[in-house]
Amino acid sequence: MTELSPEPAATFVQVALNLPLRREFTYRLPAGTTARPGNRVRVNFHGRALGGIVTAVSGTTDLPPAKVKPIESVLDGDLLLPDSLLELARRMAATYGCSLGEALDATLPSVAKRRGQRRIPHVELKAPHDLARQAVLELEEKHQAQSRVLRTVIEYGGPMPILDVRRRTQTSDSPWQTLVKHGLLKKVLLAEELEELVPSLDEHAVRHELNAHQRAAVDRVVQSVTAGAHRTFLLHGVTGSGKTEVYLRILEEVRSHGRSGIVLVPEISLTPQTVGRFASRFPDVAVLHSGLTDAERGRQWQRLLQGKAKIAVGARSALFAPVQNLGLIVIDEEHETSFKQDSTPRYHARELAIVRGQIENAVVVLGSATPTLESIGKARRSVYELLTLPERAGAGRLPKILVQDLRAEPKEARRAGVVLSRTLLVMMQERLAAKDQVLLFLNRRGYSPVLLCPGCGEAVKCESCSVSMTWHVRRGRLICHWCCREKRRPETCPTCQHAGMHELGVGTERLEQAVKQRFPEAIVARMDADTMAERGAHERVLAAFRRRHIDVLIGTQMIAKGLDFPDVTLVGVVSADTGLFVPDYRAAERTFQLLHQVAGRAGRGEKAGTVVIQTFCPDNYAVEAAAKNDYDSFVQQELVFRKIAGYPPFSRLLRVLAEARTEAEAQQLLQRAVEPLHGIDDIEVLGPSPAVIVRVKDQWRWHMLVKCFQPTSFAAAMAAIGTVEDLATRTCRITLDVDPGSLM
């Protein structure tokens, strides 16, 4: 009788799912299947097929083995998330109050999450272009979501990923499916693999001799790189001081030691220029940012994972690039708010970069002309090592800054809304006559932010949000910038029936119109969210500006930082007050940073630069400090106010937001959520109270703010707040935001 061989012992895996559940789930590997920590798997979870990531493998389990479900499949066994990213995700989950599955999901590009799908769904125009544009108008009244989707696809200019359609239009699948059914759009499946993305070398970095301050900074960082030890440096350099050249020289040393690097930039508009500069020095650059298609992003990610690329350049999510043997992480413009993720997991790329540097013994360099108060405070306490670049590199000189008091403008101009002051107009005339280039900065898109009735004083508000709707002339529509709702401009006031509405305030669209009317011979371009919707629009406009095909470039904050154009000799800040009175404790700091950064775009070449700051508040300390290029005096004054109020850097903030169908439900839920915080020392709780924008998308919003004055009190508050997600209901959502980027 043949003896039966014993059945092989079962292997069990712990799987983290992208769900707001702070635990992992045990599954069994079928016979003949292998998996390792970092593999993606598909599992059955309560009747749904979900993707997850294996976090541990074991031969035993505390559960009854017969009740453990098998995994359905291993998704791409060769796609293995590195151990360093697994550990980074664990720390992200612990710090920002999300589940491990949610943290791990953030580390993967969307194309990697859908491995096994050889093609991804897009929609493109099926109807003729003219017919499609007519349909946009016809659908607007009764089928607004369909109208918005159709116009977005038209503006995109080609097959558009369905995920991007939903994200940009704030809609579900139903609108595009209906448009496909009616023959206006068609659904297409496009292959994942495209031609390799080759960064443009138009934006190359000319190698020049370092000055003494640059050399000292490079040498100090290289010492840490050579030692193979983690260290965080804050590179505080004035605008135009050559911080990028410092990054490049450090990265040369990192590569000479056989190690890799990650470079993060805050804006998609900066990515082409930054990528071009790095690609001109290094042949193995991969680019990762939201402007790429899923296929392009996936291909770049695979190059890094396979070791074919050693340097990753991109926006926030490039922090999770799977580079091998990481030696350097650079956070350029570290003060930028775009490094804070505004959806779960709500991490801050700057803080996680330091954590990743600790995990992999990599050097971290934070660069900025206007570091955050938190960063400069840590540098002064020697938590970071401070490196300074106090003068511009090469022939560049700091610009002359003029503050134009708009209160001195004629009454008629002030009543209509001052767009261009007399001083700025004269200087633009001079610069354009000299064939120089001009930048005009206004951090507000649209034509007019408010449409006001001159009879009763009522503004046209969004029906779903407690905000005014912005008038957009190009689209001929009033648009809510919170929920994307649109409607036609009313001929009479909806409240008092007064004929005619007054356009209050200035947006980039109105500014563009004013410049074209005043300077008809000038070539004018605009960069904002409305004009940059088409694929590759950022790269095309910036390339045209660099080649001097554009005389005046108008834009929002996407033109305010990092860009280097030597022929720009005049920068106009059309309204320095736009963000100054926002109800947020960072309002003054952000105003100073923006003014300082946009002023730094002038005079970066051999030609002298001038900046004109238009304001109704010339005596405000943030405006005064920006006009004097005096970072230290601003920090000194702002720290006084922060200390009195107990805001960062003198505390750490936690924000809990409740969103419900009724205001009473949101209020009641937060009142229960605040109870676990009672009795914790060294904290202060503000609220619960209505949020600044109390209603968005028909959801009522209440929030509370917790100030934690010690690391121990922060840990205690996190432990107490960790239970609030259990209070959420089907009709009320709870959001925990650690170190919130906005209090709105």
C-alpha positions in Angstrom: 0.0 0.0 0.0 1.4 3.3 -1.1 1.8 5.8 1.8 0.0 9.1 1.0 2.3 12.2 1.2 1.1 14.8 3.8 -0.7 17.8 2.4 1.6 20.8 2.2 1.1 23.3 5.0 -1.1 26.2 4.0 0.4 29.7 3.7 -1.5 32.7 5.0 -1.1 36.3 4.0 -2.1 39.6 5.6 -3.7 41.9 3.1 -4.2 45.6 3.4 -7.3 46.9 1.5 -7.9 50.4 0.4 -10.8 50.9 2.9 -11.1 53.2 5.9 -10.7 50.2 8.2 -7.6 50.3 10.4 -6.8 46.6 10.3 -5.5 44.0 7.8 -7.3 40.8 6.7 -6.1 37.2 6.6 -6.3 35.2 3.4 -5.0 31.8 2.3 -2.7 31.2 -0.6 -4.0 28.4 -2.9 -1.7 25.5 -3.5 1.0 26.4 -6.0 0.6 30.1 -5.5 3.4 32.2 -3.9 3.3 35.8 -2.7 5.7 38.1 -0.9 5.1 41.3 1.1 4.6 44.1 -1.4 2.7 42.0 -4.0 -0.7 43.1 -5.2 -3.5 40.5 -4.9 -7.2 40.3 -5.7 -9.4 39.1 -2.9 -13.1 38.6 -2.2 -14.2 41.0 0.5 -17.9 40.7 1.5 -18.9 39.6 -2.0 -16.8 42.2 -3.8 -13.6 41.6 -5.7 -11.0 44.1 -4.3 -7.3 44.7 -4.9 -5.0 44.8 -1.9 -1.3 44.6 -1.0 0.3 41.7 0.9 2.0 43.1 4.1 3.1 39.8 5.7 3.3 36.1 4.9 3.0 33.3 7.6 2.6 29.6 7.9 0.2 29.9 10.7 -2.9 31.9 11.7 -4.9 32.4 14.9 -8.1 32.0 12.9 -9.8 28.6 12.1 -8.0 27.7 8.9 -11.2 26.3 7.3 -12.8 29.8 7.6 -10.0 31.6 5.9 -10.8 32.6 2.3 -8.3 32.0 -0.4 -7.0 34.9 -2.5 -8.4 35.0 -6.0 -5.1 35.8 -7.7 -1.7 37.5 -7.5 -1.6 40.5 -9.7 1.7 40.7 -11.5 4.0 38.6 -9.3 7.0 40.7 -10.6 5.4 43.9 -9.3 6.8 44.1 -5.8 6.5 47.2 -3.7 9.9 47.8 -2.1 10.2 47.3 1.7 11.1 50.9 2.2 7.7 52.0 0.7 5.9 49.4 2.9 7.5 51.0 5.9 6.8 54.5 4.7 3.1 53.6 4.3 3.0 52.2 7.8 4.3 55.5 9.2 2.0 57.5 7.0 -1.0 55.6 8.4 0.1 56.1 12.0 0.8 59.8 11.5 -2.1 60.9 9.4 -4.9 58.7 10.9 -5.7 56.6 7.8 -5.7 52.9 7.2 -2.5 51.0 6.0 -4.4 50.1 2.8 -5.3 53.7 2.1 -1.6 54.7 2.7 -0.3 51.9 0.4 -2.8 52.8 -2.3 -1.3 56.3 -2.4 2.1 54.9 -3.2 1.0 53.2 -6.4 0.1 55.0 -9.7 -3.3 54.1 -10.9 -2.0 52.1 -13.9 -0.1 49.9 -11.5 -3.3 49.2 -9.5 -4.9 47.9 -12.7 -2.2 45.6 -13.9 -3.8 42.8 -15.9 -5.9 45.3 -17.9 -4.1 45.8 -21.1 -6.2 48.7 -22.2 -7.7 51.5 -20.2 -11.1 53.3 -21.0 -11.2 56.7 -22.6 -13.9 58.8 -24.2 -13.4 60.9 -27.3 -15.6 63.0 -29.7 -17.7 61.0 -32.1 -19.9 63.8 -33.4 -18.4 66.6 -35.6 -16.7 69.3 -33.7 -19.3 72.0 -34.6 -22.2 69.7 -33.7 -20.6 68.9 -30.4 -20.2 72.5 -29.4 -23.8 73.2 -30.3 -24.8 70.2 -28.1 -22.9 71.8 -25.2 -25.2 74.8 -25.3 -28.4 72.8 -25.8 -27.7 70.4 -22.9 -26.8 73.2 -20.5 -30.2 74.0 -19.1 -31.7 70.5 -18.4 -28.6 68.3 -18.5 -25.8 70.4 -17.0 -23.5 67.5 -16.1 -23.6 66.1 -19.7 -22.9 69.6 -21.0 -19.9 70.0 -18.6 -18.5 66.6 -19.6 -18.9 67.2 -23.3 -17.2 70.6 -23.1 -14.3 69.2 -21.0 -13.6 66.5 -23.6 -13.7 69.0 -26.4 -11.2 71.3 -24.5 -8.9 68.3 -23.8 -8.4 67.8 -27.5 -8.2 64.1 -27.7 -9.1 60.7 -26.1 -9.5 61.5 -22.4 -9.2 58.9 -19.6 -12.6 58.4 -18.0 -11.1 58.8 -14.5 -9.9 62.2 -15.5 -13.3 63.1 -16.9 -14.9 62.3 -13.6 -12.3 64.1 -11.6 -12.3 67.3 -13.6 -16.1 67.6 -14.0 -17.1 66.3 -10.5 -19.6 63.9 -12.1 -20.4 60.2 -12.0 -20.3 57.8 -15.0 -23.9 58.5 -16.0 -23.3 61.7 -18.0 -20.6 60.3 -20.3 -22.5 57.1 -20.7 -25.5 59.0 -21.9 -23.4 61.0 -24.3 -22.0 57.8 -25.7 -25.5 56.4 -26.1 -26.6 59.5 -28.0 -23.6 59.4 -30.3 -21.9 62.5 -29.2 -19.0 60.7 -27.6 -17.5 57.2 -28.0 -15.7 55.0 -25.6 -12.3 53.7 -26.6 -9.9 51.3 -25.0 -6.3 52.5 -25.4 -3.2 50.3 -24.8 -1.3 51.0 -21.6 2.1 51.1 -23.3 2.9 54.2 -25.3 6.2 55.5 -26.6 8.6 56.4 -23.9 8.2 60.0 -22.7 11.3 62.0 -23.6 11.7 65.2 -21.6 12.3 68.3 -23.8 15.9 69.5 -23.7 14.8 73.1 -24.6 14.9 73.8 -20.9 18.5 72.8 -20.4 20.7 73.8 -17.5 23.9 75.6 -18.5 26.7 74.6 -16.3 28.3 77.6 -14.7 30.8 78.3 -12.0 29.5 78.2 -8.5 29.8 81.2 -6.3 31.2 80.9 -2.8 27.8 80.4 -1.1 26.7 77.8 -3.6 30.0 75.9 -3.3 29.7 75.9 0.5 26.2 74.5 0.4 27.1 71.8 -2.1 30.2 70.7 -0.1 28.2 70.5 3.2 25.5 68.3 1.7 28.0 66.1 -0.1 29.7 65.4 3.2 26.5 63.8 4.4 26.0 62.0 1.1 29.5 60.5 1.3 29.0 59.4 4.9 25.8 57.7 3.8 23.9 59.2 6.8 20.5 60.8 6.8 20.4 64.6 7.4 17.8 67.2 6.6 19.1 70.5 5.2 17.1 73.7 4.6 18.5 75.6 1.7 17.3 79.2 2.2 18.3 81.2 -0.9 16.9 84.4 -2.4 15.0 84.1 -5.7 17.4 83.6 -8.5 20.3 82.5 -6.2 20.9 79.3 -8.2 19.3 76.7 -6.0 18.6 74.4 -9.0 22.3 74.3 -9.8 23.1 73.4 -6.2 20.6 70.5 -6.5 22.3 69.4 -9.8 25.8 69.4 -8.3 24.7 67.4 -5.3 22.9 64.9 -7.5 26.0 64.5 -9.5 27.8 63.3 -6.4 24.9 61.1 -5.4 25.0 59.4 -8.8 28.8 59.0 -8.6 28.2 56.9 -5.4 25.8 54.7 -7.3 22.7 56.0 -5.6 19.4 57.5 -6.8 17.5 60.7 -6.3 14.0 62.1 -6.2 13.2 65.8 -7.0 9.8 67.2 -6.1 8.4 70.4 -7.5 5.1 72.0 -6.4 3.4 72.9 -9.7 2.8 71.0 -12.9 3.8 74.1 -14.8 7.3 73.8 -13.2 7.8 70.2 -14.2 8.8 70.7 -17.9 11.4 73.2 -17.0 12.7 71.2 -14.0 12.7 67.9 -16.0 14.5 69.6 -18.9 17.2 70.9 -16.7 17.8 67.6 -15.0 17.6 65.6 -18.3 20.3 67.9 -19.8 22.7 66.6 -17.2 21.5 63.1 -16.5 20.3 60.5 -19.1 18.2 58.5 -16.7 15.4 60.8 -15.6 11.8 59.7 -15.2 9.0 62.2 -14.8 5.9 61.6 -12.7 3.1 64.1 -12.5 -0.7 64.4 -13.0 -0.4 65.9 -16.4 0.7 62.6 -17.9 -1.7 59.9 -19.1 -2.0 56.8 -17.0 0.0 54.9 -19.6 2.8 57.4 -19.6 2.9 57.6 -15.8 2.9 53.8 -15.6 5.7 53.4 -18.0 7.8 55.9 -16.0 7.0 54.1 -12.8 8.1 50.8 -14.3 11.4 52.3 -15.5 12.2 53.3 -11.9 11.1 50.0 -10.5 13.3 48.1 -12.9 16.3 50.4 -12.3 16.3 51.7 -15.8 15.9 55.3 -14.4 17.7 56.5 -11.4 16.2 60.0 -10.9 12.5 60.7 -10.5 11.2 64.3 -11.0 7.6 65.3 -10.4 5.0 66.7 -8.2 3.8 65.4 -4.8 3.2 61.7 -5.7 6.7 61.3 -7.1 7.8 61.0 -3.4 6.7 57.3 -3.7 8.8 56.6 -6.8 10.2 53.1 -6.4 13.9 54.2 -6.9 16.5 51.8 -5.9 19.3 52.7 -3.4 17.9 56.2 -2.7 20.5 58.8 -1.7 18.8 62.2 -2.1 15.4 63.8 -1.9 15.0 67.4 -3.0 11.8 69.3 -2.1 12.0 72.5 -4.2 9.8 75.4 -3.0 9.2 73.5 0.2 6.7 76.1 1.5 4.2 75.4 -1.2 0.7 74.3 -0.1 0.4 71.8 -3.1 2.7 69.4 -1.2 -0.3 68.8 1.1 -2.7 66.1 -0.2 -6.3 67.2 0.1 -7.9 63.8 0.1 -7.3 60.6 2.1 -4.5 60.0 3.0 -4.0 63.6 3.8 -0.2 63.5 4.0 2.3 66.3 3.6 5.1 65.4 1.1 7.7 67.5 2.9 7.2 65.6 6.2 7.0 62.2 4.5 10.1 62.9 2.5 12.0 63.3 5.8 10.6 60.1 7.0 11.6 58.3 3.8 15.1 59.8 4.1 15.3 58.3 7.7 14.2 54.9 6.5 16.7 54.8 3.6 19.5 56.8 5.1 19.1 59.4 2.4 19.9 63.1 2.5 16.9 65.5 2.3 17.3 69.0 1.0 14.4 71.5 1.4 14.8 74.6 -0.8 12.9 77.9 -0.7 13.3 81.6 -0.8 10.5 81.8 1.7 10.6 78.8 4.0 7.5 78.1 6.2 7.7 79.2 9.7 7.8 75.6 10.8 10.8 74.9 8.7 12.8 78.0 9.6 12.0 77.3 13.2 13.4 73.8 13.0 16.5 75.1 11.3 17.1 77.7 14.0 16.7 74.9 16.6 19.2 72.8 14.7 16.6 70.1 13.8 17.5 70.9 10.2 20.9 72.2 9.1 20.5 75.7 7.6 22.3 76.6 4.4 22.0 80.1 2.9 22.4 81.7 -0.5 22.0 85.4 0.2 22.7 86.7 -3.3 21.6 86.1 -6.9 23.8 83.9 -9.0 25.6 85.1 -12.2 24.5 88.5 -13.6 21.1 88.5 -11.9 20.2 91.3 -9.5 17.3 91.6 -7.1 14.5 93.7 -8.7 13.4 97.1 -7.6 10.0 96.8 -6.0 7.3 99.6 -6.1 4.1 99.5 -4.0 1.2 101.2 -5.8 -1.5 102.4 -3.4 -4.8 101.8 -5.2 -6.6 104.2 -2.9 -4.8 107.0 -4.9 -6.4 105.9 -8.2 -9.2 108.0 -9.6 -12.6 107.3 -8.0 -14.1 106.2 -11.3 -11.4 103.5 -11.7 -11.9 102.3 -8.1 -15.7 102.1 -8.6 -15.3 100.0 -11.7 -12.6 97.9 -10.1 -8.9 98.9 -10.7 -7.3 96.4 -13.1 -4.1 98.2 -14.1 -3.0 101.3 -12.2 -1.5 104.3 -13.9 2.0 103.4 -12.7 1.8 99.8 -14.0 0.4 101.0 -17.4 3.2 103.4 -17.9 5.9 100.8 -17.0 4.3 98.2 -19.3 4.3 100.7 -22.2 8.1 101.3 -21.6 9.0 97.6 -21.3 6.9 96.5 -24.4 8.5 99.4 -26.4 11.9 98.0 -25.4 10.9 94.5 -26.5 11.1 93.1 -23.0 8.7 90.6 -21.5 6.1 91.3 -18.8 4.5 88.9 -16.3 1.2 89.9 -14.7 0.1 87.9 -11.6 -3.5 87.6 -10.3 -4.4 84.7 -8.1 -8.1 84.6 -9.2 -9.4 83.0 -12.4 -12.5 84.0 -14.3 -13.7 87.4 -15.3 -15.4 88.6 -12.2 -15.6 86.8 -8.8 -18.9 88.3 -7.9 -22.0 89.3 -9.9 -23.8 91.9 -7.8 -27.2 93.5 -8.0 -26.8 97.3 -7.7 -30.4 97.6 -6.5 -30.6 95.2 -3.5 -26.9 94.3 -3.1 -27.5 90.6 -3.5 -24.8 88.5 -5.2 -25.6 85.5 -7.4 -24.8 82.5 -5.3 -24.5 78.8 -6.0 -27.6 76.8 -5.3 -25.5 73.9 -3.8 -22.8 75.9 -2.0 -22.7 78.9 0.3 -20.4 80.9 -2.1 -20.8 83.4 -4.9 -20.6 82.2 -8.5 -17.8 83.5 -10.7 -18.6 85.1 -14.0 -16.6 83.6 -17.0 -17.0 85.6 -20.2 -15.3 83.0 -22.4 -17.8 80.4 -21.5 -20.6 82.8 -21.0 -21.5 81.1 -17.8 -21.5 81.7 -14.0 -19.5 78.9 -12.5 -19.1 77.7 -8.9 -15.5 77.0 -8.2 -16.4 74.5 -5.4 -18.9 72.2 -7.1 -18.5 73.1 -10.8 -22.2 74.0 -11.1 -22.9 76.4 -14.0 -25.8 78.6 -15.1 -26.5 81.4 -17.5 -26.1 85.0 -16.5 -29.4 86.4 -15.3 -30.8 89.4 -17.2 -32.4 90.7 -14.0 -31.7 90.3 -10.3 -33.3 87.0 -9.1 -34.2 88.8 -5.8 -35.5 92.2 -6.7 -35.8 92.0 -10.5 -33.5 95.0 -11.0 -32.4 95.1 -14.6 -28.6 94.6 -15.1 -26.0 93.1 -12.8 -22.7 94.7 -11.7 -19.4 92.8 -12.3 -17.5 93.2 -9.0 -13.8 92.4 -8.8 -11.2 91.2 -11.2 -10.1 87.8 -12.5 -7.4 86.7 -15.0 -10.0 86.8 -17.8 -10.9 90.4 -17.2 -7.2 91.3 -16.8 -6.4 89.7 -20.2 -9.2 91.7 -21.8 -7.9 94.9 -20.3 -4.3 94.3 -21.5 -5.4 93.4 -25.0 -7.5 96.6 -25.2 -4.7 98.8 -23.9 -1.9 97.1 -25.8 -3.4 95.8 -29.1 0.0 95.1 -30.7 1.2 92.9 -27.8 0.9 89.2 -27.9 -0.9 88.2 -24.7 -1.3 84.7 -23.2 -3.1 83.5 -20.1 -2.2 80.6 -17.8 -4.8 79.4 -15.4 -7.0 76.4 -14.8 -9.4 77.5 -17.6 -6.8 77.8 -20.4 -4.5 74.9 -19.3 -7.2 72.1 -19.7 -5.8 70.9 -23.0 -3.1 68.2 -23.0 0.4 69.7 -23.1 -0.8 73.3 -22.8 1.6 74.1 -20.0 4.6 73.0 -22.0 3.5 74.9 -25.2 2.8 78.2 -23.5 6.1 78.2 -21.5 8.1 77.2 -24.5 6.5 80.0 -26.5 7.2 82.5 -23.7 10.9 81.3 -23.5 11.2 81.8 -27.3 9.8 85.3 -26.9 6.7 84.5 -29.0 4.6 86.0 -26.1 5.0 89.6 -24.8 2.7 89.5 -21.8 2.0 86.4 -19.8 -0.9 86.6 -17.4 -1.5 83.9 -14.8 -2.4 82.6 -11.4 0.0 81.1 -8.9 1.2 78.6 -11.5 3.5 81.4 -12.9 4.5 82.8 -9.5 7.3 80.4 -8.6 10.3 78.6 -9.9 10.1 79.8 -13.5 13.3 81.4 -14.9 12.9 83.7 -17.9 15.9 86.1 -18.3 14.0 88.6 -20.6 11.2 89.3 -18.0 12.0 92.8 -16.7 8.6 93.8 -15.3 6.3 91.9 -13.0 3.0 93.3 -12.0 1.0 92.0 -9.0 -2.5 93.1 -9.9 -4.0 92.6 -6.5 -1.8 91.8 -3.5 -4.9 91.7 -1.3 -6.6 88.7 -2.9 -5.6 86.2 -0.2 -4.7 88.7 2.6 -8.1 88.6 4.3 -9.0 84.9 4.0 -10.1 83.6 7.4 -7.0 81.4 7.9 -4.1 81.9 10.2 -1.7 81.4 7.3 -3.2 84.2 5.2 -0.4 86.7 5.9 2.3 84.1 5.4 0.9 82.9 2.1 0.5 86.5 0.9 4.1 87.3 1.7 5.3 84.1 0.1 3.4 84.7 -3.1 4.5 88.3 -3.4 8.1 87.4 -2.7 8.1 84.5 -5.2 6.4 86.4 -8.0 8.7 89.4 -7.5 11.6 87.0 -8.0 10.6 86.3 -11.6 12.0 89.7 -12.6 15.6 90.6 -13.3 16.9 87.0 -13.5 19.2 87.8 -16.5 21.5 90.6 -17.3 18.6 93.1 -17.5 17.4 94.9 -14.4 14.0 94.0 -13.2 11.1 96.0 -11.6 8.1 94.8 -9.7 4.9 96.8 -9.2 2.7 95.6 -6.3 -0.9 97.0 -6.5 -2.7 97.0 -3.1 -5.3 98.8 -1.0 -3.3 97.9 2.1 0.3 99.2 1.6 0.8 99.4 5.3 0.1 95.7 6.0 3.3 94.1 7.4 3.2 91.2 4.9 3.1 93.6 2.0 5.7 95.9 3.5 8.1 93.0 4.1 7.6 91.7 0.6 8.3 95.1 -0.9 11.6 95.3 1.0 12.6 91.7 0.3 12.8 91.3 4.0 12.0 87.7 5.0 13.5 88.0 8.5 11.3 90.9 9.5 8.2 89.2 8.3 9.0 86.0 10.2 9.7 88.0 13.4 6.4 89.8 13.3 4.4 86.8 12.3 5.8 84.7 15.0 4.6 87.2 17.6 1.0 86.8 16.3 1.3 83.0 16.1 2.6 82.6 19.6 -0.2 84.8 21.1 -2.9 82.7 19.2 -1.2 79.4 19.8 -0.9 78.4 16.2 2.0 76.5 14.4 4.9 76.4 14.9 3.9 76.7 18.6 1.4 73.9 18.3 0.3 71.1 15.9 -3.2 71.1 14.5 -5.8 68.4 14.0 -9.0 69.3 12.1 -12.1 67.1 12.2 -14.7 67.9 9.5 -18.3 66.6 9.5 -20.3 66.8 6.2 -24.0 65.8 6.3 -27.3 66.3 4.5 -28.6 68.4 7.4 -26.8 71.0 9.5 -28.2 69.5 12.7 -26.7 66.1 12.0 -23.2 67.5 11.3 -23.4 69.5 14.4 -24.6 66.7 16.6 -22.0 64.3 15.3 -19.1 66.6 16.0 -20.4 67.3 19.5 -20.1 63.6 20.2 -16.7 63.5 18.5 -15.3 66.1 20.9 -16.1 64.2 24.0 -13.0 61.8 23.9 -10.8 64.9 24.0 -12.0 66.1 27.4 -9.3 65.7 30.0 -6.3 65.6 27.7 -3.6 68.0 28.9 -1.8 70.6 26.7 -4.5 70.8 24.1 -7.0 73.5 23.1 -10.2 72.6 21.2 -11.9 75.2 19.0 -15.5 74.4 18.1 -17.4 72.5 17.0 -18.6 75.4 14.8 -19.8 75.9 11.2 -17.0 75.7 8.6 -16.1 79.0 6.8 -17.8 77.6 3.7 -20.7 76.0 5.5 -22.3 74.2 2.6 -20.7 72.5 -0.4 -22.4 70.3 -2.9 -25.6 70.3 -0.8 -23.6 69.0 2.2 -23.6 71.0 5.5 -20.1 71.3 7.0 -19.1 71.7 10.7 -15.6 71.4 12.0 -13.5 71.5 15.1 -9.8 72.4 15.5 -7.5 70.8 18.1 -4.3 72.6 19.0 -1.7 70.2 20.5 1.2 72.0 22.3 3.3 68.9 23.1 4.3 65.7 21.2 2.6 63.7 24.0 -0.6 65.7 23.7 -0.6 65.2 19.9 -0.3 61.4 20.4 -3.0 61.4 23.0 -5.3 63.5 20.8 -4.7 61.3 17.8 -5.5 58.2 19.9 -8.8 59.9 21.1 -9.7 61.2 17.6 -9.0 57.8 16.0 -12.4 56.7 17.1 -14.4 59.4 15.4 -14.6 57.5 12.1 -16.8 55.0 14.0 -19.3 57.9 14.4 -19.7 58.3 10.6 -23.1 57.3 9.2 -24.5 56.7 5.7 -25.6 60.3 5.6 -22.7 61.9 7.4 -19.0 61.7 6.5 -16.1 62.4 9.0 -12.7 63.6 7.8 -9.6 63.8 10.0 -6.9 66.2 8.7 -3.5 66.3 10.4 -1.6 69.6 9.9 -4.5 70.9 7.7 -3.5 73.0 4.7 -6.8 74.9 4.8 -9.3 75.8 7.5 -12.0 76.7 4.9 
